[in-house]
Amino acid sequence: MSANITTPTTGGMQDESDRLIAGDIDAYLERHEHKSLLRFITCGSVDDGKSTLIGRLLYESKVLFEDQLDTVAAESKKFGTQGGNIDFALLVDGLSAEREQGITIDVAYRFFSTDRRKFIVADTPGHEQYTRNMVTGASSADAAVILCDARAGLLTQTRRHSYLVSLLGIRHVVLAVNKMDLMRWDESVFDAICEEYREFAQGLGIESITAIPMSALEGDNVTTPSTNMPWYRGTTLLGLLETLKVEDEAALEAPFRMPVQWVNRPNLDFRGYAGTISAGSVKPGDAIRVQPSGRTSTIARIVTMDGDKEEAIAGDAVTLTLADEIDASRGDVISTSEEPAGSADQFETTIVWMHEEPMLAGRPYLLKLGTQTVTATVTSIRHEVNVNTLEEAAARQLELNSIGVCNIKTDRVIPFEAYADNKGLGGFILIDRLTNATVGAGMLHFALRRADNIHMQAVDVAKPVRAAMKNQKPCVVWFTGLSGAGKSTIANIVEKKLAALGHHTYLLDGDNVRHGLNKDLGFTDADRVENIRRIGEVAGLMVDSGLIVLTAFISPFRSERALARSLVAEGEFIETYVETPLSVAEERDPKGLYKKARRGELKNFTGIDSPYEAPESPEILVDTGAMSAEQAAERVVAELRKAGMLEGPELD
Amino acid sequence: MSQSVEELNQLRRQAVELRLAGTTVKDTAARTGLSAPTITAATKAYRQGGWDAVPVGPRGRPKGSTNTTAPAPAIAASQPLPEIPELTIDPARRTHLERLEAESLHIMREVVAEADKPVMLYSVGKDSAVMLHLARKAFYPAPPPFPLLHVDTTWKFRAMYEFRDTIVEDYGLELIRHVNPDGIRQGVNPFTHGSALHTDIMKTEGLKQALNEHGFDIAFGGARRDEEKSRAKERVFSFRTAEHRWEPKAQRPELWNLYNARKRRGESIRVFPISNWTELDIWQYIHKENIPIVPLYYSAKRPIVHRDGTMIMVDDDRMPLNPGEVPEMRSVRFRTLGCYPLTGAVDSTATTLPEIIQEMLLARTSERQGRMIDHDAAASMEKKKQEGYF
């Protein structure tokens, strides 16, 4: 090996293993097989020595094989910052682009083990623009090591990392005060940082914090006790990580919960529910309840390929069979019958936004929680949290890496638990419905009880009665298309034709909506979403009253049209795409808006500096390049007749 | 650390009383100033041993314990009662292998629940053996509800083909074997075309063909994060474009055990259920679970020749020998398995699993070094992955 290693000690942490490996491999295997597993995250920026710390842990636990060390020794000369010595950081930074820039931009997972325990380290970047990466790494960690530079003390980022760690509910926090070598190993420096941190952490409610003074570069208190800091009589970082409690006692003692992942039905005689237990424990004979259906039964067997089990606990992946033939499917939750999980469809949550495209209130997203995927809409952003100061501020939308307390509504009632009680039934991800990207992650705090308290007023005169009186089937004919495509013109003619046929209609367009109901809204993306949401709600009420509703709005985003569609019953939403090439619409320019937009006087104008997402499969398509407005209107009426909208429903 | 032991025990007794009276852990914490784990531990102690079990003894190391340092001074965060980590081995109820196994089973079930047409890439090696074993556990008593796909370069060891066919037969599995017909037509082989081109055409292109041809939308792979640096950053659910490209910058965040398996038509996902296993975990698990593996992993006398500092086994008569060259019979085994002309053997006497593990732990040369395809640049694997290799 060509590089000069500054501290080539292994500190005795593996000496006994070495003896066993060479002398009694069976004894070694026996011991290694019974090790526990600790997952931890390291937070701090490159400047705090995070990669150096992990590199040293890997090096000293002999995970690094000689050929890898040779590669690193060669790369240390090329990119290293340690003047020919091994740059441990190079072991850890994975992707080539990162290596050359000298920064870590993603979550990297590292593995090492000692005589006592196996470790999985999530190494995450420290800068604010990588908040989402840190949250990702923190979500599955049992412990967090927060590095801070002894020279600098607590920085904004130390506070940010601590906040995120508390937000994700990590139980053990280690404050690693690094670079003590550069502060003359001074005890008072360490004490002052601890004092300041204690005060700060109090407000975050972190359960257990341990502070360790160290030098990752020199190796002091990483795996071997420091001779430079005799005043510190505590354990080393590794010593602490080896002894922290891995399993969450509270989770093991909590009421039993298992989201059903997959129904195992190899033949008619076997019906098993496969899943991972998210809390508590279960034994054959236990009384259970399937949620949301509420049906009850008892556990018959806990089936595994190694034979039936007597008991299974949180974290186990099992297959359960029930004593009774009751139906449960993926997304349902099997709970202990006396203390089932909560059920609701409106929640207060904290959401971490993870995508470049901002989160908009009112826009529907897919929400995955446990094994269920539902549609969810953020009904309001209560406030955004400044991750550096922890101050709360009002927000209309959440940008990438922002964190906000939001109310959400799901399209159906789901079983859940507060994240603080059960991460498996309280943590969720949000998925964009068009791109399928994972755009956010969230933690449920509690259900907003409105779902239980506000019951829909049961009415005697229902929609079919009103529809029959009007001799029509109520629906929304939703015209969409570019400005100047002819939506209002065609809708207007359609309404005249329907009125002539004796039908009851109402036309919603910019003139009667923007000046009243929506006069508080502008033209930002967030406002456009809210504009369409309100129109959708009003149209839904009008459909309920029995009317054929015509709407004429650009409504450029697919997701908002999908939202409007979801507000009425199946078959009542007739998306009508008025197709016109941009060049034709711009040439018509009836209100002179395109010219203004081209001059830059009008921002966010659809087709110019804001996108129009054409419908993928509209119910009706009219091409105004190929037909007149009159012909287009005739076509729409013909389609409505064909769909049976112009005759009354049959009543029982 | 201002409390005496007696004060603390008073609080512990009070906490147990509150819990027995139905007070929540949170409220008990607020009223006693104890942390949630302490309250839980005290309550548990009461349930198991009555009131006598609730108090804790004086703090500090028991006399006679050696080789441990004192616990770190903890900072009280919310309340003046620090949690002092006790320097004893945590009696965790599940071992690391049990936790890894549970995670893998969860991942496999997610795939089967959400995929339209899943498949398992089966390379016949030890990682595939573990992956297949986990699949049998995940869906037991049903058989794995997907076929195995072997992208065959036609240059694997004969022992691998025999082993593959036996396993498929014994477990009653469906196996799809795919060979790139273009490669066969062009007579691609590792000797005249070199390892890089051979791997690209027979493996990377072959894999893409097979996935397209059968319309598989999610494919299990046996890659592990500890194998190589670029893999350390890859997600468990690794999204591929319709062209099978991996975009390292556009990876989906993966939180908790929630995996996003949604995709558009033509796009696909590679799923790595043993991402968090290390080489030692794999061996240990094979040992513990008695999983069958290809005999080439065990030492035996085999005919080898030396090529560029690597020992290559002469597995059939397609191997061109230099004039006058005679294969040498030598006790060797293989640490990884692939195409025989590209896979280096190591000198070994290990004929049992514990001996293999012993050898591995003593050898200290990382696993992939035996594979010639990784020898290019440090970032070569990252580049291959972007192009669709695995």
HADDOCK unambig.tbl for C-alpha pairs under 7 A between the chains (distance, minus, plus):
assign (segid A and resid 21 and name CA) (segid B and resid 358 and name CA) 5.87 0.50 0.50
assign (segid A and resid 25 and name CA) (segid B and resid 354 and name CA) 6.34 0.50 0.50
assign (segid A and resid 25 and name CA) (segid B and resid 358 and name CA) 6.17 0.50 0.50
assign (segid A and resid 26 and name CA) (segid B and resid 354 and name CA) 6.58 0.50 0.50
assign (segid A and resid 34 and name CA) (segid B and resid 95 and name CA) 5.36 0.50 0.50
assign (segid A and resid 35 and name CA) (segid B and resid 95 and name CA) 5.47 0.50 0.50
assign (segid A and resid 35 and name CA) (segid B and resid 96 and name CA) 5.91 0.50 0.50
assign (segid A and resid 36 and name CA) (segid B and resid 92 and name CA) 6.12 0.50 0.50
assign (segid A and resid 36 and name CA) (segid B and resid 94 and name CA) 6.70 0.50 0.50
assign (segid A and resid 36 and name CA) (segid B and resid 95 and name CA) 4.57 0.50 0.50
assign (segid A and resid 36 and name CA) (segid B and resid 96 and name CA) 4.74 0.50 0.50
assign (segid A and resid 37 and name CA) (segid B and resid 95 and name CA) 6.70 0.50 0.50
assign (segid A and resid 37 and name CA) (segid B and resid 96 and name CA) 4.60 0.50 0.50
assign (segid A and resid 65 and name CA) (segid B and resid 364 and name CA) 4.82 0.50 0.50
assign (segid A and resid 65 and name CA) (segid B and resid 365 and name CA) 5.00 0.50 0.50
assign (segid A and resid 65 and name CA) (segid B and resid 366 and name CA) 5.32 0.50 0.50
assign (segid A and resid 66 and name CA) (segid B and resid 364 and name CA) 6.12 0.50 0.50
assign (segid A and resid 66 and name CA) (segid B and resid 365 and name CA) 5.61 0.50 0.50
assign (segid A and resid 67 and name CA) (segid B and resid 365 and name CA) 5.95 0.50 0.50
assign (segid A and resid 67 and name CA) (segid B and resid 366 and name CA) 6.52 0.50 0.50
assign (segid A and resid 94 and name CA) (segid B and resid 229 and name CA) 4.86 0.50 0.50
assign (segid A and resid 94 and name CA) (segid B and resid 230 and name CA) 5.28 0.50 0.50
assign (segid A and resid 95 and name CA) (segid B and resid 230 and name CA) 5.57 0.50 0.50
assign (segid A and resid 96 and name CA) (segid B and resid 379 and name CA) 6.14 0.50 0.50
assign (segid A and resid 106 and name CA) (segid B and resid 233 and name CA) 6.87 0.50 0.50
assign (segid A and resid 107 and name CA) (segid B and resid 233 and name CA) 6.01 0.50 0.50
assign (segid A and resid 108 and name CA) (segid B and resid 232 and name CA) 5.30 0.50 0.50
assign (segid A and resid 108 and name CA) (segid B and resid 233 and name CA) 4.56 0.50 0.50
assign (segid A and resid 109 and name CA) (segid B and resid 232 and name CA) 5.32 0.50 0.50
assign (segid A and resid 109 and name CA) (segid B and resid 233 and name CA) 6.52 0.50 0.50
assign (segid A and resid 110 and name CA) (segid B and resid 226 and name CA) 6.84 0.50 0.50
assign (segid A and resid 110 and name CA) (segid B and resid 232 and name CA) 6.94 0.50 0.50
assign (segid A and resid 111 and name CA) (segid B and resid 226 and name CA) 6.76 0.50 0.50
assign (segid A and resid 116 and name CA) (segid B and resid 89 and name CA) 7.00 0.50 0.50
assign (segid A and resid 118 and name CA) (segid B and resid 96 and name CA) 6.72 0.50 0.50
assign (segid A and resid 136 and name CA) (segid B and resid 253 and name CA) 6.31 0.50 0.50
assign (segid A and resid 136 and name CA) (segid B and resid 254 and name CA) 6.09 0.50 0.50
assign (segid A and resid 136 and name CA) (segid B and resid 255 and name CA) 5.11 0.50 0.50
assign (segid A and resid 139 and name CA) (segid B and resid 255 and name CA) 5.60 0.50 0.50
assign (segid A and resid 139 and name CA) (segid B and resid 256 and name CA) 5.16 0.50 0.50
assign (segid A and resid 140 and name CA) (segid B and resid 256 and name CA) 5.16 0.50 0.50
assign (segid A and resid 198 and name CA) (segid B and resid 75 and name CA) 6.42 0.50 0.50
assign (segid A and resid 198 and name CA) (segid B and resid 76 and name CA) 6.89 0.50 0.50
assign (segid A and resid 198 and name CA) (segid B and resid 77 and name CA) 5.78 0.50 0.50
assign (segid A and resid 201 and name CA) (segid B and resid 77 and name CA) 5.82 0.50 0.50
assign (segid A and resid 202 and name CA) (segid B and resid 77 and name CA) 4.88 0.50 0.50
assign (segid A and resid 202 and name CA) (segid B and resid 78 and name CA) 4.62 0.50 0.50
assign (segid A and resid 205 and name CA) (segid B and resid 77 and name CA) 6.91 0.50 0.50
assign (segid A and resid 205 and name CA) (segid B and resid 78 and name CA) 5.69 0.50 0.50
assign (segid A and resid 206 and name CA) (segid B and resid 77 and name CA) 6.29 0.50 0.50
assign (segid A and resid 206 and name CA) (segid B and resid 78 and name CA) 6.99 0.50 0.50
assign (segid A and resid 207 and name CA) (segid B and resid 35 and name CA) 6.66 0.50 0.50
assign (segid A and resid 207 and name CA) (segid B and resid 77 and name CA) 6.51 0.50 0.50
assign (segid A and resid 208 and name CA) (segid B and resid 77 and name CA) 6.70 0.50 0.50
assign (segid A and resid 208 and name CA) (segid B and resid 83 and name CA) 5.87 0.50 0.50
assign (segid A and resid 209 and name CA) (segid B and resid 74 and name CA) 6.11 0.50 0.50
assign (segid A and resid 209 and name CA) (segid B and resid 75 and name CA) 5.77 0.50 0.50
assign (segid A and resid 209 and name CA) (segid B and resid 77 and name CA) 6.66 0.50 0.50
assign (segid A and resid 210 and name CA) (segid B and resid 72 and name CA) 6.68 0.50 0.50
assign (segid A and resid 210 and name CA) (segid B and resid 73 and name CA) 6.77 0.50 0.50
assign (segid A and resid 210 and name CA) (segid B and resid 74 and name CA) 4.60 0.50 0.50
assign (segid A and resid 210 and name CA) (segid B and resid 75 and name CA) 5.96 0.50 0.50
assign (segid A and resid 211 and name CA) (segid B and resid 74 and name CA) 6.58 0.50 0.50
assign (segid A and resid 233 and name CA) (segid B and resid 70 and name CA) 6.18 0.50 0.50
assign (segid A and resid 234 and name CA) (segid B and resid 69 and name CA) 6.47 0.50 0.50
assign (segid A and resid 234 and name CA) (segid B and resid 70 and name CA) 5.11 0.50 0.50
assign (segid A and resid 234 and name CA) (segid B and resid 71 and name CA) 4.88 0.50 0.50
assign (segid A and resid 234 and name CA) (segid B and resid 72 and name CA) 3.65 0.50 0.50
assign (segid A and resid 234 and name CA) (segid B and resid 73 and name CA) 6.22 0.50 0.50
assign (segid A and resid 235 and name CA) (segid B and resid 69 and name CA) 5.56 0.50 0.50
assign (segid A and resid 235 and name CA) (segid B and resid 70 and name CA) 5.94 0.50 0.50
assign (segid A and resid 235 and name CA) (segid B and resid 71 and name CA) 5.31 0.50 0.50
assign (segid A and resid 235 and name CA) (segid B and resid 72 and name CA) 5.10 0.50 0.50
assign (segid A and resid 243 and name CA) (segid B and resid 85 and name CA) 6.67 0.50 0.50
assign (segid A and resid 243 and name CA) (segid B and resid 86 and name CA) 6.76 0.50 0.50
assign (segid A and resid 243 and name CA) (segid B and resid 87 and name CA) 5.66 0.50 0.50
assign (segid A and resid 243 and name CA) (segid B and resid 88 and name CA) 6.24 0.50 0.50
assign (segid A and resid 243 and name CA) (segid B and resid 89 and name CA) 5.86 0.50 0.50
assign (segid A and resid 243 and name CA) (segid B and resid 90 and name CA) 6.01 0.50 0.50
assign (segid A and resid 244 and name CA) (segid B and resid 85 and name CA) 6.14 0.50 0.50
assign (segid A and resid 245 and name CA) (segid B and resid 90 and name CA) 5.92 0.50 0.50
assign (segid A and resid 246 and name CA) (segid B and resid 92 and name CA) 6.71 0.50 0.50
assign (segid A and resid 247 and name CA) (segid B and resid 92 and name CA) 6.44 0.50 0.50
assign (segid A and resid 249 and name CA) (segid B and resid 37 and name CA) 6.82 0.50 0.50
assign (segid A and resid 250 and name CA) (segid B and resid 37 and name CA) 6.86 0.50 0.50
assign (segid A and resid 250 and name CA) (segid B and resid 40 and name CA) 6.54 0.50 0.50
assign (segid A and resid 261 and name CA) (segid B and resid 109 and name CA) 6.74 0.50 0.50
assign (segid A and resid 261 and name CA) (segid B and resid 110 and name CA) 6.77 0.50 0.50
assign (segid A and resid 262 and name CA) (segid B and resid 109 and name CA) 6.54 0.50 0.50
assign (segid A and resid 262 and name CA) (segid B and resid 113 and name CA) 5.91 0.50 0.50
assign (segid A and resid 264 and name CA) (segid B and resid 142 and name CA) 6.98 0.50 0.50
assign (segid A and resid 266 and name CA) (segid B and resid 142 and name CA) 4.97 0.50 0.50
assign (segid A and resid 275 and name CA) (segid B and resid 106 and name CA) 6.98 0.50 0.50
assign (segid A and resid 276 and name CA) (segid B and resid 106 and name CA) 6.46 0.50 0.50
assign (segid A and resid 304 and name CA) (segid B and resid 137 and name CA) 6.83 0.50 0.50
assign (segid A and resid 304 and name CA) (segid B and resid 140 and name CA) 6.64 0.50 0.50
assign (segid A and resid 305 and name CA) (segid B and resid 137 and name CA) 5.47 0.50 0.50
assign (segid A and resid 305 and name CA) (segid B and resid 140 and name CA) 5.82 0.50 0.50
assign (segid A and resid 316 and name CA) (segid B and resid 102 and name CA) 5.64 0.50 0.50
assign (segid A and resid 317 and name CA) (segid B and resid 102 and name CA) 4.92 0.50 0.50
assign (segid A and resid 317 and name CA) (segid B and resid 105 and name CA) 6.41 0.50 0.50
assign (segid A and resid 317 and name CA) (segid B and resid 106 and name CA) 6.32 0.50 0.50
assign (segid A and resid 436 and name CA) (segid B and resid 262 and name CA) 5.74 0.50 0.50
assign (segid A and resid 436 and name CA) (segid B and resid 263 and name CA) 6.06 0.50 0.50
assign (segid A and resid 437 and name CA) (segid B and resid 252 and name CA) 6.48 0.50 0.50
assign (segid A and resid 438 and name CA) (segid B and resid 252 and name CA) 5.72 0.50 0.50
assign (segid A and resid 438 and name CA) (segid B and resid 253 and name CA) 6.42 0.50 0.50
assign (segid A and resid 438 and name CA) (segid B and resid 260 and name CA) 6.91 0.50 0.50
